[in-house]
Amino acid sequence: MATLEENLKVWNDQYDWPSAGDEWSATFGGTDALWSFVLYPRIRRFLPCSGILEIAPGFGRWTRFLKDQCQSMIGVDISARCIEYCKARFALDSHIRFHVNDGTSLAAVPDNAIDFVFSFDSLVHAEKEVVEAYLVQIARKLTPDGVGFIHHSNIGAYPVRLKAVEYYNRLPSAMRRRIVTKENLSTLLSINLQAGRARSMTAVLFRDYCARAGLKCISQEVINWTKGKCLIDSVSLFVRPGSRWDRAPVLFDNRDFVAGSKLVSRLSNLYCS
Ligand SMILES: C[S@@+](CC[C@H](N)C(=O)[O-])C[C@H]1O[C@@H](n2cnc3c(N)ncnc32)[C@H](O)[C@@H]1O
């Protein structure tokens, strides 16, 4: 599901959004738990702030928390259906504006107005060209001390496994069935192939794109997702060089992210209900 067309088709037309995105928080014990124990601790230093940009809010799973952390907020999403839902859901919040975009454009966002850019559980489906296009524009949108927190794919860091999958997919289906099912192939290679990660994207590329855009990636937490040992995602934090948040970059391979989600889920029984 990595091209813009595929993303649009899936999220706008095919997916039925049974719980407005909260269904994806289940392994963490719910959206409150995922926000309180996983996301907010990672971004709390930058909040509250004046202006927030959320890229790809979907049905507003994170918007509902972010909106209370700023004076003004903009959400852009490729899906008109998502934007319509957000407009209705947050109709009483006059400080939020939502825009449908073409999957790469931030033209609706004023320059030099954003203190915090946020995207979680969305751009993991975006190929490298899309991520690069967003970063080039974000560099203009950020205020001097602005910060970005973007969750994106790192599955491209596993080219040998992805090649094996490519070869497997080229086999006639009868032969494939005899060798191994798709589900078992994922287990065999210990890589989560079901999560629809964009295969061209890596944490290294993200750092390069930041540098080319005049930004600096100050940390990357490379994580596994739902299952498999491979660290198929990255949560990358970036700033303007020389800003108050600038510091030596820190890279962290967090192989315990999935294990951590199980702990968060157990804690949610105590603190989130
Ligand atoms: C899995 S949903 C997640 C939504 C939300 N972040 C959440 O966690 O609930 C993915 C969202 O990303 C949007 N999306 C995918 N590619 C995009 C792109 N290139 N630009 C803007 N939105 C995009 C989809 O329309 C959809 O709303």
The ligand as a Tripos MOL2 file, in Angstrom:
@<TRIPOS>MOLECULE
LIG
   27    29     1     0     0
SMALL
NO_CHARGES

@<TRIPOS>ATOM
      1 C1         -3.1550    4.1800    9.3000 C.3       1 LIG1
      2 S1         -3.9350    5.7390    9.1050 S.3       1 LIG1
      3 C2         -3.3860    6.5400   10.5930 C.3       1 LIG1
      4 C3         -4.0770    7.7970   10.9360 C.3       1 LIG1
      5 C4         -3.6220    8.4280   12.2460 C.3       1 LIG1
      6 N1         -2.2530    8.8760   12.1900 N.3       1 LIG1
      7 C5         -3.7650    7.4410   13.3850 C.2       1 LIG1
      8 O1         -2.7570    6.9720   13.9070 O.co2     1 LIG1
      9 O2         -4.9090    7.1320   13.7360 O.co2     1 LIG1
     10 C6         -2.9720    6.4660    7.8080 C.3       1 LIG1
     11 C7         -3.4050    7.8640    7.4130 C.3       1 LIG1
     12 O3         -2.3910    8.4500    6.6190 O.3       1 LIG1
     13 C8         -2.9790    9.1400    5.5240 C.3       1 LIG1
     14 N2         -1.9360    9.2410    4.4990 N.ar      1 LIG1
     15 C9         -1.2630    8.2300    3.9060 C.ar      1 LIG1
     16 N3         -0.3120    8.7060    3.0960 N.ar      1 LIG1
     17 C10        -0.3760   10.0590    3.1760 C.ar      1 LIG1
     18 C11         0.3500   11.1150    2.5760 C.ar      1 LIG1
     19 N4          1.3340   10.8820    1.7310 N.pl3     1 LIG1
     20 N5          0.0140   12.3760    2.9060 N.ar      1 LIG1
     21 C12        -1.0140   12.6460    3.7460 C.ar      1 LIG1
     22 N6         -1.7500   11.6840    4.3220 N.ar      1 LIG1
     23 C13        -1.4280   10.4060    4.0500 C.ar      1 LIG1
     24 C14        -4.1800    8.2950    5.1870 C.3       1 LIG1
     25 O4         -5.1390    8.9800    4.4290 O.3       1 LIG1
     26 C15        -4.6820    7.9330    6.5880 C.3       1 LIG1
     27 O5         -5.4970    8.9430    7.0980 O.3       1 LIG1
@<TRIPOS>BOND
     1     1     2 1
     2     2     3 1
     3     2    10 1
     4     3     4 1
     5     4     5 1
     6     5     6 1
     7     5     7 1
     8     7     8 2
     9     7     9 1
    10    10    11 1
    11    11    12 1
    12    11    26 1
    13    12    13 1
    14    13    14 1
    15    13    24 1
    16    14    15 ar
    17    14    23 ar
    18    15    16 ar
    19    16    17 ar
    20    17    18 ar
    21    17    23 ar
    22    18    19 1
    23    18    20 ar
    24    20    21 ar
    25    21    22 ar
    26    22    23 ar
    27    24    25 1
    28    24    26 1
    29    26    27 1
@<TRIPOS>SUBSTRUCTURE
     1 LIG1         1 GROUP 0 **** ****
